[in-house]
Amino acid sequence: MQTRRFLFLLLSAGFLPRETSTWRWTLPAGVSAPPLPADNPLTTAKVELGRRLFYDADLSANGTMSCATCHEQKHAFADAR
């Protein structure tokens, strides 16, 4: 319930897209989608929120680093160090 309230606040403040359609996975052949709880479906808005938070440097202590600083896509989002 807290997640829904948080998403509503972000949506109403204009931080999330209004579209809340179910996320459609685009995966390579032979790769199945990860299991998700039936009562908490993955939506386009949640994916967009995750993307914004992942690249947001304002979340760091001094505002200079985001998760993407170390967890680069070219390294499958793992820390290459």
Buried (B, 14 or more C-beta within 10 A) or exposed (E): EEEEEEBEEBBEEEEBBEEEEEBEEEEEEEEEEEEEEEEEEBBBBBEBBEEEEBEEEEEEEEEEEBBBEEBEEEEEEEEEE
